[in-house]
């Protein structure tokens, strides 16, 4: 029960009536807000917060070390620390603040000192405790229903503006160019080798050097004919994701990092070909699913992420039927360009048979009286990718308690008997002492070792310990539990794993694919290598899972 879990962990949320009936729960009282006084020792405050959030000893927190490179404090922890200061002193959120502007503790201390100075004159009013409610769990489904005509203030393009287009290799880009020319807009068409990201980067720079700042981009390449996924090998799949999705990072960074071109706006649009409805049914009762290249979901996802990070851009993704694009390119080019320039706030728009559609979510309650669902028991075999840590470990423990089935947990961490489950239980002062012990051990071997390197080693040990702890917890409930080292990006390793499982069990009742890597950065700061590390685990991993299951039809989950 989410309400019970929330109460147990002291979490609070506000529920609104639009989310359905809610239930009251008892929660921890709201923490008191301290009245701001400029007598606050800001350095002591900041160092205490960093000690608390990171577990570092005070002596490790040099004020001029880089938070991320030297101390290993990622942007998530940095944001948590800034939020803690805001909560503690009731400081309003300051728009436009970028964490990269405060790379060291000294910079953080100076910034927080300025904020406290500015707020010290007006003490916050006391907070009154409000009743807190949790809404019940709801099941939401996505459809792509009819939408009215575009509404908004039409965007005016200045004559001489420059648009960059990627080529669909089927004539649609040429039709868009013709429409842009009528508006007095220059356009440059990027052809071929978009999967070579370094070469693409140089090509865009050359356009900027020759023509000046780019005012708009329309990614039309996804409309190019693509081989069905079932006919691809991994190399072809990777070229496809590089062309269609990874290229967007290079293109977005080029526009984000270029100087402003006067008062001219920035346009960033992409097209997909999932049937004109993003692959969703038109209503909850409809059974027709308009299938298309799975990579196009990544194109739409990238554009939605960009819209959050670049609100000054006009961003939009337009889904089309490829058959219509081939049949009437000129007419559809006019429609697509009108949609982009309409000023309508809809971020995702589908166009099919001349009709406009947008994704919509609706609540579809689960019928708990229906007992025809999947049945799992002691003989059932489930594979969970993502190791035995974090959310995967929690899910595995719940499955073991509920169904007592056979569980295979697969991850990239190699087990080490030296780092036992007891290590994962360390907390508070015990963990702080062990962290210092690791740092001192490494410093004896290398006096120049940074806290970030020591923390990386500590986290490596704790990951192994957490896996041991999870496996120990599962053993008492599951019929069997096994841990396998497997990198989902490696097709050979995946094939070997499923071959072994086929020989050992001869069946497979379910797969939980939770493998993932977190390397949070703003798009304009993110490197292509970092993007690939995060993206490939999900995309290549899913492709390899698909291939492994296709090669072992007897193992296809029911």
C-alpha positions in Angstrom: 0.0 0.0 0.0 1.7 3.3 -1.1 0.0 5.2 1.7 1.4 2.9 4.3 4.8 3.0 2.7 4.7 6.8 2.6 3.8 6.9 6.3 6.5 4.5 7.3 9.2 6.5 5.5 7.9 9.9 6.7 7.2 11.1 3.1 4.7 13.8 2.3 2.8 14.6 -0.8 -0.2 16.8 -1.7 -2.9 15.1 -3.7 -5.4 16.9 -5.9 -8.9 15.8 -6.6 -8.2 15.3 -10.3 -6.2 12.2 -9.4 -9.1 10.5 -7.9 -10.0 9.5 -4.3 -7.4 9.9 -1.7 -6.8 8.5 1.7 -5.4 10.3 4.7 -2.2 9.0 6.3 -0.2 9.9 9.3 3.1 11.5 8.4 6.1 13.0 10.2 5.6 16.6 11.2 7.0 19.3 8.9 10.5 20.4 9.9 10.7 23.8 11.4 12.2 26.6 9.3 15.0 28.5 10.9 14.8 32.3 10.9 17.6 33.7 8.8 20.4 35.5 10.6 23.5 36.7 8.9 25.4 35.5 12.0 25.3 32.1 10.3 28.7 30.7 9.7 28.2 29.9 6.0 31.4 27.9 5.6 30.5 25.7 8.6 26.9 25.3 7.3 28.1 24.2 3.8 30.8 21.9 5.1 28.4 20.2 7.5 25.9 19.6 4.7 28.6 18.2 2.5 29.8 16.0 5.3 26.3 14.8 5.9 25.4 14.1 2.2 28.7 12.6 1.2 30.1 10.9 4.3 33.5 12.6 3.8 35.6 13.6 6.7 36.1 17.3 7.1 39.8 17.0 6.3 38.9 15.6 2.8 36.9 18.7 1.9 39.4 21.0 0.5 37.6 24.3 -0.5 39.3 24.5 -3.9 38.9 20.9 -5.1 36.5 20.4 -8.0 33.2 19.0 -6.7 32.8 16.4 -9.5 36.3 15.7 -10.8 38.1 15.6 -7.4 35.4 14.9 -4.9 33.2 12.7 -7.0 30.1 14.7 -5.9 27.7 14.4 -8.9 25.1 17.0 -9.9 22.3 15.0 -8.1 24.1 15.3 -4.7 24.9 19.0 -5.5 21.3 19.7 -6.2 20.2 18.0 -3.0 22.6 20.1 -1.0 21.4 23.4 -2.5 17.8 22.2 -1.8 18.7 21.5 1.8 19.9 25.1 2.3 16.8 26.5 0.6 14.6 24.3 2.9 16.5 25.1 6.0 16.3 28.9 5.5 13.1 29.1 3.4 15.0 30.6 0.5 13.0 31.0 -2.7 14.3 29.0 -5.8 16.4 31.3 -7.9 15.7 30.9 -11.6 18.7 30.6 -14.0 21.1 29.1 -11.5 23.4 26.6 -13.0 25.4 24.1 -10.9 28.3 24.3 -13.2 28.8 27.9 -12.1 29.8 26.6 -8.6 32.5 24.0 -9.3 34.2 24.2 -5.9 33.1 24.4 -2.2 34.5 27.9 -2.1 32.2 29.0 -4.9 29.2 27.3 -3.2 30.0 29.1 0.1 30.3 32.4 -1.6 27.0 32.0 -3.4 25.0 30.8 -0.4 26.5 33.7 1.6 25.1 36.1 -1.0 21.7 34.5 -0.9 21.6 34.7 2.9 22.6 38.3 2.9 19.9 39.2 0.4 17.2 37.3 2.5 18.3 38.2 6.0 16.1 41.4 6.2 12.8 39.5 5.9 12.4 36.5 8.2 10.0 33.8 6.9 6.6 33.5 8.2 6.0 30.3 10.3 4.7 27.3 8.3 1.4 25.8 9.3 1.1 22.1 9.1 -1.4 21.1 6.4 -3.3 17.8 6.1 -1.4 15.6 3.7 -3.1 13.0 1.4 -1.9 10.3 -0.9 -3.9 9.4 -3.9 -4.5 5.7 -4.5 -2.5 3.9 -7.2 -3.9 4.6 -10.6 -3.3 2.9 -13.9 -2.7 5.3 -16.8 -2.7 4.4 -20.5 -1.7 6.5 -23.5 -3.7 7.1 -26.6 -3.3 9.5 -29.4 -6.6 11.2 -29.9 -8.0 13.9 -32.3 -6.9 17.4 -31.6 -8.2 20.7 -32.9 -6.4 22.8 -35.4 -3.1 24.4 -34.3 -3.7 27.5 -32.2 -1.2 30.1 -31.0 0.6 33.1 -32.2 2.2 32.2 -35.5 5.9 32.5 -35.5 7.3 35.0 -37.9 10.5 34.0 -39.7 12.7 36.8 -40.8 13.9 36.7 -44.4 17.5 35.5 -44.5 17.1 33.1 -41.6 19.1 29.9 -41.8 17.6 26.4 -41.4 19.5 23.2 -41.2 17.8 20.0 -42.5 18.8 16.3 -42.3 18.0 14.4 -45.4 15.3 11.7 -45.6 16.8 10.5 -48.9 13.3 10.3 -50.4 12.5 13.8 -51.6 10.6 15.1 -48.5 13.6 17.3 -47.4 13.6 18.8 -50.9 9.9 19.6 -50.5 10.5 21.3 -47.2 13.4 23.3 -48.7 11.0 24.5 -51.5 8.5 25.7 -48.9 11.2 27.5 -46.9 12.5 29.2 -50.0 9.0 30.7 -50.5 9.4 32.3 -47.1 12.8 33.7 -47.9 14.6 31.3 -45.7 18.0 29.8 -46.5 18.4 26.1 -45.9 21.3 23.7 -45.8 20.8 20.0 -46.3 23.0 17.5 -44.3 23.4 14.2 -46.2 25.1 10.9 -45.4 27.3 9.7 -42.5 25.3 11.2 -39.7 26.3 8.2 -37.7 29.9 9.5 -37.7 29.4 12.0 -34.9 32.8 13.7 -35.2 32.3 14.2 -38.9 28.8 15.6 -38.3 30.1 18.0 -35.7 32.7 19.3 -38.2 30.1 19.6 -40.9 27.8 21.7 -38.7 30.7 23.9 -37.6 31.5 24.5 -41.3 27.9 25.6 -42.0 28.1 28.0 -39.1 31.5 29.4 -40.3 30.2 29.8 -43.8 26.6 30.9 -43.3 26.4 32.2 -39.7 24.2 31.2 -36.8 21.6 28.5 -37.4 18.0 29.6 -36.7 16.2 26.3 -37.0 16.7 22.6 -37.4 14.4 20.0 -38.8 15.5 16.4 -38.4 13.9 14.6 -41.3 16.3 11.6 -41.5 14.0 9.3 -39.4 11.7 9.3 -42.4 14.3 7.5 -44.4 13.5 3.9 -45.3 14.8 1.6 -42.5 15.3 -2.1 -42.5 12.9 -3.9 -40.0 14.5 -4.5 -36.7 14.1 -8.3 -37.0 16.4 -8.2 -40.1 19.1 -6.1 -38.4 22.3 -7.2 -36.7 23.8 -5.2 -33.8 26.1 -3.2 -36.1 23.2 -2.1 -38.2 21.2 -1.3 -35.1 24.0 0.9 -33.7 24.3 2.8 -37.0 20.6 3.4 -36.9 20.6 4.7 -33.4 23.6 6.9 -34.1 22.0 8.4 -37.2 18.6 9.0 -35.8 19.1 9.7 -32.1 22.8 10.3 -31.1 23.1 12.8 -34.0 20.5 14.9 -32.2 23.0 15.5 -29.3 25.6 17.0 -31.8 22.9 19.1 -33.5 21.3 20.3 -30.3 24.7 21.3 -28.7 25.6 23.2 -31.9 22.5 25.3 -31.6 22.7 25.7 -27.8 26.3 26.8 -27.7 26.2 29.2 -30.7 25.9 33.0 -30.1 22.4 34.5 -30.3 21.4 35.8 -33.7 19.8 39.1 -32.6 16.1 38.6 -31.8 15.7 35.6 -34.2 14.2 32.6 -32.5 15.5 29.0 -32.4 13.6 26.2 -33.9 14.3 22.5 -33.2 11.9 20.0 -34.7 12.1 16.3 -35.6 9.9 13.9 -37.6 9.1 10.3 -36.9 7.2 7.7 -38.8 5.1 5.7 -36.3 1.9 6.0 -38.4 0.8 9.5 -37.5 -0.1 8.5 -33.9 3.3 7.8 -32.3 2.3 4.1 -32.4 -0.5 4.6 -29.9 -4.1 3.5 -30.4 -6.7 6.3 -31.0 -8.7 5.2 -28.0 -8.4 2.9 -25.0 -10.7 0.4 -26.7 -8.9 0.3 -30.0 -6.7 -2.7 -30.7 -4.8 -1.4 -33.7 -1.2 -0.5 -32.9 0.6 1.4 -35.6 4.1 -0.1 -35.4 7.2 1.6 -36.7 10.9 1.8 -36.1 11.5 1.5 -32.3 14.3 4.1 -32.6 11.7 6.8 -33.3 10.6 6.6 -29.6 14.1 7.8 -28.8 13.8 10.7 -31.3 10.6 11.8 -29.6 12.1 11.4 -26.1 15.2 13.5 -27.0 13.0 16.3 -28.3 11.0 16.3 -25.0 14.2 16.4 -22.9 15.5 19.3 -25.0 12.2 21.2 -24.5 12.9 21.1 -20.7 16.5 22.3 -21.0 16.0 24.9 -23.7 12.6 26.5 -23.0 13.7 29.4 -25.3 13.7 27.0 -28.2 10.5 26.2 -30.2 10.7 22.4 -30.0 8.3 20.0 -31.6 8.2 16.4 -32.8 5.8 15.5 -35.6 4.8 11.9 -36.3 3.8 11.0 -39.8 2.8 8.0 -41.9 5.7 7.2 -44.2 3.3 6.0 -46.9 1.7 9.5 -46.9 5.1 11.1 -47.1 6.0 9.1 -50.2 2.5 9.7 -51.8 2.2 13.4 -51.3 5.4 15.0 -50.2 4.6 18.6 -51.2 1.3 18.7 -49.5 2.6 17.2 -46.3 5.7 19.4 -46.3 3.4 22.4 -46.2 1.4 20.9 -43.3 4.6 20.0 -41.3 6.1 23.5 -41.8 2.8 25.2 -40.8 2.7 23.0 -37.7 6.2 24.0 -36.7 5.6 27.7 -37.2 2.1 27.7 -35.8 3.2 28.7 -32.3 0.9 25.9 -30.9 2.3 24.7 -27.6 1.7 21.0 -28.3 5.1 19.3 -28.1 4.1 16.1 -29.8 1.7 16.2 -32.8 0.7 13.4 -35.1 -0.6 14.0 -38.6 -2.5 11.3 -40.5 -5.0 11.6 -43.4 -5.0 15.3 -42.9 -6.1 15.0 -39.2 -4.1 16.2 -36.2 -3.7 14.1 -33.1 -1.8 14.5 -29.8 -0.9 11.9 -27.1 -3.3 11.9 -24.2 -3.3 9.9 -20.9 -6.4 8.5 -19.3 -7.1 6.5 -16.2 -7.9 2.9 -16.8 -8.6 1.1 -13.4 -7.3 -2.4 -13.0 -10.1 -5.0 -12.7 -8.9 -6.9 -9.6 -11.7 -9.5 -10.0 -10.0 -10.7 -13.2 -8.1 -13.8 -12.3 -6.8 -14.6 -15.8 -3.4 -13.0 -15.3 0.0 -14.6 -15.3 0.4 -17.4 -12.8 3.8 -17.8 -11.1 4.9 -20.5 -8.8 8.0 -22.4 -7.5 8.8 -23.8 -11.0 8.6 -20.4 -12.7 11.8 -18.9 -14.0 12.3 -15.1 -14.0 15.4 -13.2 -15.2 16.2 -9.7 -13.9 18.7 -7.5 -15.6 20.2 -4.7 -13.5 22.1 -6.7 -10.9 20.9 -7.4 -7.4 21.1 -3.8 -6.3 18.8 -0.8 -6.1 15.3 -1.2 -7.6 16.2 -4.5 -9.2 17.1 -6.0 -5.9 13.9 -4.7 -4.2 11.8 -6.2 -7.1 13.6 -9.5 -6.8 13.0 -9.7 -3.1 9.3 -8.9 -3.5 8.9 -11.6 -6.3 10.6 -14.1 -4.1 8.2 -13.4 -1.2 5.1 -13.4 -3.4 5.8 -16.4 -5.7 8.8 -18.3 -4.3 10.0 -18.8 -7.9 13.4 -19.4 -9.4 15.2 -16.1 -9.9 18.3 -15.3 -12.1 19.8 -11.9 -11.4 22.2 -10.6 -14.0 24.6 -7.6 -13.7 28.0 -6.4 -14.5 29.5 -6.3 -11.0 31.8 -9.3 -10.3 31.3 -10.8 -6.8 34.2 -10.7 -4.4 33.9 -12.8 -1.2 36.0 -10.2 0.7 33.2 -7.7 0.6 30.5 -9.4 2.5 26.9 -8.6 3.1 27.8 -7.1 6.5 29.7 -4.3 4.8 26.4 -3.2 3.2 24.9 -2.7 6.6 27.3 0.0 7.6 25.8 3.4 8.2 26.4 6.5 10.2 29.7 6.6 12.1 30.6 3.1 11.1 30.4 3.9 7.4 32.2 7.2 8.0 35.1 5.3 9.7 35.2 2.7 6.9 35.3 5.5 4.2 38.3 7.1 6.0 39.9 3.7 6.3 39.6 3.2 2.5 41.0 6.7 1.8 43.9 6.2 4.2 44.7 2.8 2.6 44.8 4.3 -0.9 46.7 7.4 0.3 49.5 5.2 1.7 49.9 3.6 -1.7 49.5 7.0 -3.6 49.8 10.3 -1.6 48.2 12.1 -4.5 44.9 10.1 -4.4 41.8 12.3 -4.6 38.7 11.8 -2.5 36.8 11.0 -5.7 39.1 8.0 -6.5 38.7 6.8 -2.9 35.0 7.2 -3.1 34.9 5.2 -6.3 36.7 2.3 -4.7 34.4 2.5 -1.6 31.3 2.4 -3.8 32.7 -0.5 -5.8 33.0 -2.5 -2.5 29.6 -1.4 -1.3 28.0 -2.6 -4.6 29.4 -6.0 -4.1 28.3 -6.1 -0.5 24.8 -5.0 -1.5 24.5 -7.9 -4.0 25.6 -10.4 -1.3 22.9 -8.9 1.1 20.2 -9.1 -1.6 21.0 -12.7 -2.5 21.0 -13.7 1.2 17.6 -12.1 1.6 16.2 -13.9 -1.5 17.6 -17.3 -0.6 15.2 -17.7 2.4 12.1 -17.1 0.1 12.9 -18.2 -3.5 13.0 -21.8 -4.8 16.4 -20.9 -6.3 18.4 -17.8 -6.8 21.4 -17.4 -9.1 23.7 -14.4 -9.8 25.2 -14.2 -13.3 27.8 -11.6 -14.6 26.5 -10.4 -17.9 26.9 -7.1 -19.8 23.6 -6.5 -21.7 25.6 -4.6 -24.4 27.5 -7.7 -25.3 25.4 -10.0 -27.7 27.8 -12.9 -27.1 27.3 -12.7 -23.4 23.6 -12.4 -23.7 23.4 -15.4 -26.1 25.6 -17.4 -23.7 23.3 -16.6 -20.7 20.1 -17.6 -22.5 21.8 -20.7 -23.9 22.7 -21.7 -20.3 19.3 -20.9 -19.0 17.7 -23.0 -21.8 19.9 -26.0 -20.9 19.3 -25.6 -17.2 15.6 -24.8 -17.0 14.1 -25.1 -20.5 11.6 -22.4 -19.8 11.3 -18.7 -19.1 8.3 -17.0 -17.5 9.3 -13.4 -17.4 12.1 -10.8 -17.8 12.6 -7.6 -15.9 15.0 -5.3 -17.9 16.2 -2.7 -15.4 19.9 -2.4 -16.5 21.0 1.2 -16.6 23.7 3.8 -16.0 23.3 7.2 -14.5 25.5 10.1 -15.7 23.4 13.2 -15.3 24.4 16.3 -17.2 22.7 19.0 -19.1 22.7 18.3 -22.9 24.9 21.3 -23.7 27.5 19.9 -21.3 27.2 16.2 -22.1 29.8 14.5 -24.2 29.0 12.0 -26.9 30.9 9.3 -25.0 28.8 9.9 -21.9 25.6 9.9 -23.9 26.5 6.6 -25.4 27.4 5.0 -22.1 23.9 5.8 -20.8 22.0 5.2 -24.0 23.7 2.0 -25.1 22.9 0.0 -22.0 19.2 0.6 -22.6 19.1 0.5 -26.4 21.7 -2.1 -27.3 20.7 -4.1 -24.2 17.1 -4.2 -25.4 18.2 -5.2 -28.9 20.4 -8.0 -27.6 17.6 -9.2 -25.3 15.3 -9.3 -28.4 17.9 -11.2 -30.3 18.6 -13.7 -27.5 14.9 -14.5 -27.1 14.4 -14.8 -30.9 17.3 -17.4 -31.0 15.6 -19.4 -28.2 11.9 -19.6 -29.0 11.4 -22.2 -26.3 12.5 -19.5 -23.8 10.0 -16.8 -25.0 8.2 -15.5 -21.9 4.4 -16.2 -21.8 
